[in-house]
Amino acid sequence: MRGRESLGPLWQYSDDPDEASYTDGHALGLAGSLTVVFALSVSFRASGTDILAGVCVEDDEGNTEELLSTGPEEFPPSAEDLVVEIGRCLDRMERLDLSDVVR
């Protein structure tokens, strides 16, 4: 591993008073000029809360291959459901097999 960079936690607020987002994750530099990026983003809006968990591999030239992009099909209707969906996204990230990438 070449290094590790934190991508958060980061809160972003828009000019719209009922919209904000939270992002957290890590970028791990691997041998062979590859970087694996793990990110979790939660967008809070009046219309609902959207979650996205993603894992991708990038090279030094900016080429990206998405390995995982997951979130709920619908907005979680409650805080408890939001916690469940975040847990589900993180569980899918944890079970992702990166053995082909690390070689």
Residue frames relative to the residue before (quaternion, step in Angstrom):
aa qw qx qy qz dx dy dz
M 1.0000 0.0000 0.0000 0.0000 0.00 0.00 0.00
R 0.3786 -0.7474 0.5096 0.1961 3.57 -0.90 1.00
G 0.7716 -0.2557 0.1994 0.5472 3.59 1.01 -0.66
R 0.2817 -0.7372 0.5951 0.1520 3.49 -1.39 0.14
E 0.0497 -0.7937 0.6063 -0.0014 3.55 -0.94 0.93
S 0.3728 -0.7258 0.5359 0.2168 3.55 -0.89 0.95
L 0.2548 -0.7733 0.5653 0.1327 3.57 -1.04 0.82
G 0.8052 0.0663 -0.0347 0.5883 3.56 1.19 0.21
P 0.5052 0.0515 -0.7831 -0.3590 1.46 -2.34 -0.68
L 0.0959 -0.7920 0.6030 0.0052 3.52 -1.11 0.81
W 0.1487 -0.7589 0.6302 0.0690 3.54 -0.84 1.05
Q 0.0447 -0.7782 0.6260 0.0218 3.58 -1.00 0.85
Y 0.1439 -0.7848 0.6004 0.0536 3.53 -0.94 0.95
S 0.3111 -0.7495 0.5530 0.1888 3.56 -0.99 0.80
D 0.6595 -0.4737 0.3901 0.4341 3.54 -1.32 -0.01
D 0.5838 0.5403 -0.3615 0.4863 3.55 1.27 -0.41
P 0.4270 -0.7551 0.4252 0.2581 3.66 -0.51 1.08
D 0.7487 0.3590 -0.2365 0.5047 3.61 1.12 -0.38
E 0.6310 0.4821 -0.3658 0.4854 3.57 0.98 0.89
A 0.1575 0.7556 -0.6203 0.1399 3.55 -0.92 1.01
S 0.1249 -0.7885 0.5931 0.1041 3.57 -1.21 0.34
Y 0.2160 -0.7447 0.6234 0.1006 3.50 -1.28 0.63
T 0.0096 -0.7957 0.6053 -0.0225 3.59 -0.86 0.96
D 0.0677 0.7656 -0.6379 0.0486 3.53 -1.08 0.78
G 0.2975 0.7557 -0.5518 0.1895 3.55 -1.16 0.51
H 0.3179 -0.7216 0.5804 0.2035 3.51 -1.37 -0.18
A 0.2091 -0.7148 0.6495 0.1531 3.50 -1.28 0.56
L 0.1180 -0.8026 0.5842 0.0244 3.56 -0.69 1.14
G 0.2776 -0.7680 0.5588 0.1448 3.55 -0.65 1.14
L 0.1580 -0.7965 0.5811 0.0533 3.55 -0.76 1.11
A 0.6417 -0.4813 0.4101 0.4340 3.55 -1.29 0.17
G 0.7578 0.3698 -0.2631 0.4687 3.56 -1.14 0.52
S 0.5508 -0.6684 0.3521 0.3548 3.58 1.20 0.61
L 0.4825 0.6316 -0.4643 0.3908 3.59 1.07 0.71
T 0.1250 -0.7657 0.6270 0.0706 3.55 -1.17 0.66
V 0.2022 -0.7481 0.6204 0.1203 3.57 -0.93 0.95
V 0.1343 -0.7958 0.5893 0.0366 3.57 -0.79 1.08
F 0.1022 -0.7580 0.6439 0.0201 3.55 -0.84 1.14
A 0.0985 0.8153 -0.5624 0.0962 3.61 -0.65 1.04
L 0.1021 -0.7470 0.6544 0.0585 3.52 -1.18 0.73
S 0.0162 -0.8053 0.5915 -0.0376 3.54 -0.73 1.07
V 0.0731 -0.7739 0.6287 0.0212 3.56 -0.97 0.92
S 0.1204 -0.7896 0.6003 0.0410 3.58 -0.71 1.12
F 0.1762 -0.7829 0.5934 0.0628 3.53 -0.79 1.10
R 0.1050 0.7804 -0.6075 0.1042 3.58 -0.72 1.10
A 0.6466 -0.5105 0.3844 0.4165 3.56 -1.22 0.36
S 0.6761 0.5052 -0.2974 0.4462 3.60 1.06 -0.71
G 0.7510 -0.3121 0.2040 0.5450 3.60 1.22 -0.34
T 0.4745 -0.6537 0.5165 0.2841 3.52 -1.34 0.14
D 0.1382 -0.7962 0.5871 0.0471 3.56 -0.81 1.02
I 0.1448 -0.7878 0.5966 0.0500 3.57 -0.98 0.89
L 0.0306 0.7795 -0.6256 0.0078 3.55 -1.08 0.74
A 0.0756 -0.7499 0.6562 0.0358 3.53 -0.89 1.01
G 0.0361 0.8278 -0.5565 0.0610 3.55 -0.79 0.98
V 0.0786 -0.7463 0.6586 0.0555 3.50 -1.26 0.61
C 0.0982 0.7885 -0.6025 0.0747 3.55 -0.87 0.94
V 0.3193 -0.7043 0.5997 0.2060 3.53 -1.34 0.36
E 0.0805 -0.7928 0.6039 0.0167 3.55 -0.92 0.97
D 0.2499 -0.7317 0.6017 0.2004 3.55 -1.19 0.53
D 0.7160 -0.4710 0.3007 0.4183 3.58 -1.27 0.18
E 0.6587 0.5064 -0.3101 0.4621 3.61 1.22 -0.37
G 0.5920 -0.6097 0.3471 0.3966 3.57 1.30 0.06
N 0.4495 0.6628 -0.4730 0.3673 3.60 1.23 0.15
T 0.1031 -0.8124 0.5738 0.0063 3.57 -0.88 0.98
E 0.0743 -0.7581 0.6455 0.0560 3.53 -1.12 0.77
E 0.3185 -0.7592 0.5430 0.1649 3.54 -0.69 1.14
L 0.2061 -0.7909 0.5688 0.0924 3.56 -0.83 1.04
L 0.7920 -0.0137 0.0402 0.6090 3.56 1.14 -0.67
S 0.1153 0.7353 -0.6641 0.0711 3.52 -1.06 0.85
T 0.1658 0.8167 -0.5239 0.1764 3.54 -0.28 1.25
G 0.1485 0.7483 -0.6385 0.1018 3.50 -1.24 0.60
P 0.6567 -0.5065 0.3569 0.4298 3.60 -1.21 0.11
E 0.5714 -0.5929 0.4455 0.3514 3.56 -1.21 0.52
E 0.7888 0.1413 -0.0547 0.5957 3.57 1.11 -0.72
F 0.6402 -0.5104 0.3986 0.4133 3.57 -1.25 0.35
P 0.4454 -0.6574 0.5238 0.3084 3.63 -0.91 0.80
P 0.3890 -0.7752 0.4510 0.2105 3.61 -0.67 1.06
S 0.7980 0.1775 -0.1002 0.5672 3.61 1.18 -0.32
A 0.6719 -0.4812 0.3710 0.4235 3.55 -1.31 0.22
E 0.6369 0.5290 -0.3317 0.4522 3.58 1.01 -0.76
D 0.6592 0.4959 -0.3014 0.4782 3.58 1.00 -0.82
L 0.6029 0.5515 -0.3465 0.4607 3.59 1.11 -0.68
V 0.6465 0.5129 -0.3126 0.4705 3.58 0.96 -0.86
V 0.6425 0.5202 -0.3175 0.4645 3.58 0.97 -0.84
E 0.6855 0.4876 -0.2865 0.4585 3.59 0.88 -0.92
I 0.6210 0.5137 -0.3443 0.4815 3.61 1.01 -0.73
G 0.6455 0.5198 -0.3128 0.4641 3.59 0.96 -0.84
R 0.6435 0.5220 -0.3139 0.4636 3.58 1.01 -0.83
C 0.6516 0.5099 -0.3062 0.4708 3.58 0.97 -0.88
L 0.6732 0.4868 -0.2956 0.4717 3.58 0.90 -0.90
D 0.6219 0.5371 -0.3410 0.4566 3.58 1.04 -0.71
R 0.6507 0.4957 -0.3209 0.4774 3.61 0.96 -0.78
M 0.6211 0.5225 -0.3477 0.4694 3.60 1.05 -0.68
E 0.6671 0.5179 -0.3003 0.4434 3.58 0.95 -0.90
R 0.7180 0.4481 -0.2528 0.4687 3.60 1.00 -0.77
L 0.4559 0.6928 -0.4462 0.3363 3.60 1.27 -0.11
D 0.3087 -0.7578 0.5511 0.1633 3.58 -0.80 1.04
L 0.0900 -0.8234 0.5603 0.0047 3.57 -0.44 1.24
S 0.3186 0.7880 -0.4890 0.1957 3.61 1.20 0.22
D 0.6535 0.5031 -0.3272 0.4613 3.63 1.00 -0.67
V 0.6529 0.5166 -0.3134 0.4567 3.59 1.07 -0.66
V 0.6998 0.5063 -0.2711 0.4248 3.57 0.90 -0.95
R 0.5576 0.6364 -0.3839 0.3696 3.61 1.13 -0.52
